[in-house]
Amino acid sequence: MAQHQSYDVVIVGGAIMGSSAAWFLTQEPDFDGRVLVVERDPTYENCSTSHTNSCIRQQFSTEINVRISQFGADYVQNLRSHMGGDPDVPNLKIQNFGYLYLADDPAFAKALRASHKVQVAAGAGTRLLNRDQLAAAFPFYQLDDILLASHNTVDEGYFDGSTMFDHWRKGAKAKGVEFIADEVVKMDLSQGGTRVTRVHLKSGATVCCGQVVNATGPRAARTARMAGISVPIEPRKRFTWVFEAARPLDRPLPLTIDPSGVHVRQEGTQYYMAGGHADHDPAVEPDDFAMDHAIWEDKIWPALANRIPQFEAIKVRHEWVGHYAWNVFDQNAILGPHPEVSNFLFLNGFSGHGLQQSPAMGRGTAEMLVHGAYRTLDLSPFHYGRIVRGAPFVEKAVI
């Protein structure tokens, strides 16, 4: 139960985004208000944060997404100093095997070249590889259909996102942020509908609020509807398999994005991790985590064996289903205040990029809550107003 009847900020959802915003609020010297984080499942068993593959990349098609990941990489690798020098906070490492995009047609090769220019201009270490260069670097690929590849091994790969999440949550609590196990089920609006005045909790309690942050991942549209707002976000299933190969590769495997839509990467020293989704990719209920074994047999395994013939003989050791909070409008985040319900802020729609973007997005949300503007990265291209205008801010590099 909440300790107070009124809070300056109520954050709905306490997983990676909600905890990031809460932590960064505690770092704002101009803010000394009360913060409440309402999380429906304090075990986090079924949240997207728990099902993430925990990767970070700079290979995006828009400069701001590259900059967001660059800050994220710095934050991860200097976590202790960013969190005030607490000796209990580790500095994490990025396992820099990099992402490797494979293009099998001229249009996608052209898109890789265009994105490469954006990335290099922003200081990313991306390089383009022709078929011969790719074969020399990674001789295990079957490349008959490949025209071009894009690869970056600088601050791009896997990291321990769960540790960062744990320290944000613990750090925010230690600095006075209140986390409760409950669920927001209703919101009251002011006369005229310009502000959220109170949130109603499943426990029966009501809490008055100065500002509300929607950080509910795949449930974002449900939360927004409580404030009379429509947001184009759907839960979409994403499947992951961890497997071992009868004949392991002789070098680390980059996170390879195959033209089929299947991706695969190294997982530790012994295993590999593959992911993908069904060709028919509908919205699902946010509590639907049923595995579809036919996807592995009919799509994932054949694609793996085609691209890496050594993966014809493999054995699945672990599998799970998670959800993307899929922005059907343009696959980019939706941030900032609603143009009419002015104290309702979005922190939604990351379409699979959430964990890697959480440091910059949490920081930016805290800046907007406290100052009404961004003080570091300008995240205004992600604001909800573009949806009202019908002006997509498209991110082409979506996995």
N, C-alpha and C positions, 0 to 999 in steps of 0.2 A: 504494500500500500504506500502511496506517495506520502511524504512527510509534510507537505505543505498543500494549501489549496490553490496557490497561484505560482506560476513560474514565468520567467522572462522568455525562456526558450523551451519548447517541448519538441523533442526529436522522436519521431515515430519510426521505430526500427533501430535495433542496437547492434547489428552486425558490422561489417567492415566500414561502410559509409557512415552510419550513425555514430559509431565509436570514433572514427576519424574526425568528424565535425565536432563531437563533444571534446575530444582532446585539444584540438586547435582553438576552440573557444577558451579553454583554460590558459592558453598562451597569449591571449589578447590582453595587453596591459590596460586597455580602456574599458574592459568588461569585467564587472563583478556581480553579474546577475545570477539568478538561480537557473539551473539547467536540469531538466528531467528527460531521461531516455526510457521509452516504453518499448519493451521487447516481449513479443508474444511467446517466444520459446528460448528461455535462457540457456538451454543446452546447445543451441545453435545446430542441432543435428541435421535439420533439413534446409538450412539457409544456403544461399548460393556461395557464401564465403567458405562453408565447409566442403563444398564440392568442387572448388576451383582447382585448376591445374597449376596455379601459382607461378605464372610466367610474366615476364615483362619484355617489351620490345619498343624500338624506336621506328620501326618500319610501318609508318602510317602515311596517308596521302595528304594530310593537312598539317601545316606547320604547328598549330597549337597542340595537336595531339602528340607530335614529336616532343615539344617543349614540356608537356605534362609528364611524359615518360622519362625525360632527362632529369627532371626534378625528382621523380619517383626513384630513379636509380641512385641518385645522390643521397636521398633520404634513407633508403634501405641500407646502403653501405656505410652510412654515418649515423645510424639510428641512435646510438648513445648520446652523441653530442646534440642531435636534434631534439632529444628528449631531456636535455638539461644536464647531461653528464652522469646520470644515475649509474653506478657501477653494476647494478643488477640487469641493466639493459645491454644486450650484446650488439655489436656491429655485425650485421648479416653479410653474407656473400652472395653474389649472383654467379651461378654456374654458367659461364659465358659460352655455351655451345651455339648460341645464336638461332635466329629464325632463318629458314631457307625457303623462299617462294619459288615455285617452278611454273614457268609459262609454257603452254603447249600450243598457243595460237598467236598470231600477230597482234591482235587487239590487247591481249593480256600482257604481252611483251612491251607494247607501247605504254600501257598503264604502269608497269614496273619502272620503265625509264623515267616517266613523269614523276612518279613518287620518289625515285632515287634523287632527282634534282632537288625536290623539296627537303628531303632528309639531309643531304649533303650541305645544302645552304644553311640548315639549322645546326650543323656540326656533328651529325651522326656519322658513324663509321661504315655505312653501307657500301658495298661494292657489287657491281654487276659481273656475272660470270657467263661466258658462252659455254656451249656444250663441251668443248675440249677442256676448258679450264675446270669445269665442274667434274668431268670424268677423272681428271688428274687429282683433284682434291678429295673426291669421294667415289672411288671406283666401284662401289657396290650398287650404285643406282643403275637402273635400266633407263636410258636416255634417248631412245629412238625418236620419241615424239616431242622432246623438249627443245625449245628455241633459246631460252634465256632463263637465268636464275638471279635472285637477289639475296645477299647474305650479309649479316652484320654480327660480329662477335664482340662488340664493345658495349658493355652494359645491356646485354640482351640474352635472356635465358631464364633459368629457374631460380627462385629464391624462396625462403621460408616465410611465406606470408602470414601463417598462423601465429608466429612469434610476434610479428609487428602488431597484429590485431590484438593479441593478449595484452601487450604492454600499453597500447592505446586505452584499452578498456580499464586496466588496472590503474594507469596513470590518471585518467579522467576521474575515476572514483576517488583516488587519493587526494585530488584537488577539489573535491566537493561536488562533482557531478553525481546525480542520483540516478541509478539504474533500478527499474522495477520490472518484475515479471507480470505483465498484464497485456491487454490488447485494446487499442483504440477502436471503438465500434461506431462512434457517431461524433460529429462536430457541429457546434452551434455557430451561426454567423450573426454578425451585427445587422441591425436594421439597414437595409440597402445592400447587404451581402458583400461588403468591402473588406471585412476582416473576420478571421476565426476568433471567437471569444472564449470558447470552452471546448474541451474534448471530454467525451464520455468513455469510460473504461469498462471492459467486460465485467470487472469485479463489482461494478455499480457505482464507483466513485466518479466524480467530475472534477476537472482541473481547469482553472482559468489560465490563459496563456497570452504572452506578448507576441511571440512568433512561433510558427509551427514549421518543422522540416519533415518532408516526406522522404524517408530513407528506407522504404519497405521493399526494395528490390523487385522481384516478380509480382508482388502484390501492389505495386505503385498505383495502378489504375483504380483499384478498389479503394485505396486510401484517398486518392484525389476526389473520387465521387462523393465522399463524405462532405467535401467542401463545395460540391456542385461543379466540379471541374472535370473535364475530359482530358485524358492524356493517352497518347498512342503507344502504350507499352503492354506487351503480352508475355506471359511465361512461355518459353520455348524449351523443349527437352534437348539436352546435350548429353551424349553418351561417352563414357571413358572406359578403356580397358588397359590393364597392365599385364604384360605377357613376357615370357622368356623365349628365346630362339634356340633351336637345336644347334645352329651354327652362329654364334654371336658375331657381330661386326668387329673389325679389327681396329676401329677408332670410334670416338664419340659421335653419336648421331645428332645433327642439328634438329631443331623442331621444323620438320619438313612439311610444308603445305602443298599437298599434291593437287593437281588440277581437278581431280575427282571430288575435292572438298574434304578428303580425309587428311588428318594431320597425325604425325608420329614423331616422337623424340626419345632421347636417352632418359632413363629413370634410374638414377644411381649407377652402379657399375655392372649390374647383372641383368636388369630388366629394361623394358621399353614401354612407353605409354602412347596409346593411340586414341584418337577421338573423332567424333563426327556426329551426324544426325541423319535422319531419314530423308529421302528425296522429297517426300511430302512432309512439310514442316509446319503443322498447324499450332495454334495456341492450345495450351492445355490448362487444366486446373492447377493451381499452385501447390497442391498437395499430391499430385500425380507423379510418382517416381518409379512407376513400373518399367522394368527392363524389357526391351524388345530384342530377343536373341537373334531374330532373323536379320537384323541390320548387320550384325557381325558376320554372319555366314554369307549374306548376299552382297554386301557392299564393302565393309571395312577390310576384312581379311583379303578378298580378291584384289582390292586396290593396293594393299601393302605388298602382297606377293608379286604384283605386276611391277611396282616401282623398285622394290628391293627383293630380288629373287631368293635371297637367303631367308626371307621371312615366309617362305612357303611352308616350312616346318616350325610352327610356334605353338605355345601352350598358354592359354589365358590363366592368370593367377588371381586376378581381382577385377571387378567391374562395378560401375555405379552410374547412376543417372543424376544429373543436376539440371538447373534451369538457368538460361539466360533471361535477363530482363530486357526483352527485345524491343527496341524502338522501331516500330514498323514505318515511321515517317522518313528517317534518314540514318538509322543505326549509329547515331551519336548521342551523347549524354544530353539530358534536359536538366538545366540548372536555374537557379535564381528565383526571384519572386514572381508570382502570378501577376499579370498586368492589372487585374481587377480585384482579386482577393489578395491584397498587397502584403499581408503578413504570412502568407502560405508560400514556402520555398520548396522547390524541387531539388532533389539529389538522386536522380533516377535515370533509367534508360541506357545503361552502359553497354548493353549488347555484347557482353563478354569481355569488356575491357576494365571492369570495375576494380579488381584488386590492384592492378598495376597503376591505375589512375587515382587510387584512393588518397595518397598523400596530398596531391595538388587539389583535388576536388574538396576534401575536407577542409584544407586551409582556405580555399577560396570561399567556401560556404560560410566559414567563421568570419571572414572579412566582410562579406555581404551582410551578415546578421548584425555585426557590430558597427560598421562604418557606412553601410548602404552602398558600398562600392568596393571594387577589388584593389588591393594594394600591391600585389605581386603580379602573377599572370592574369591577363585580361581574359576572363572566361565568358564574356558577354556573348560571343557567337553561339553559345549553347543555351541561351535563354529561351524561355517558353514562347516569347513573342514571335519567333520565326515560324512556329506552328500556326499561330493565328494568321500570319501573313501568307502562309502557304509557300514559304521560302526555305526549302531543305538546305541544311549544311551537311553535305554528304561526306561520309568517310568511306572510301573505296576499299581500304585494306581491312576487311572484316573476315574473321575466321569462323 
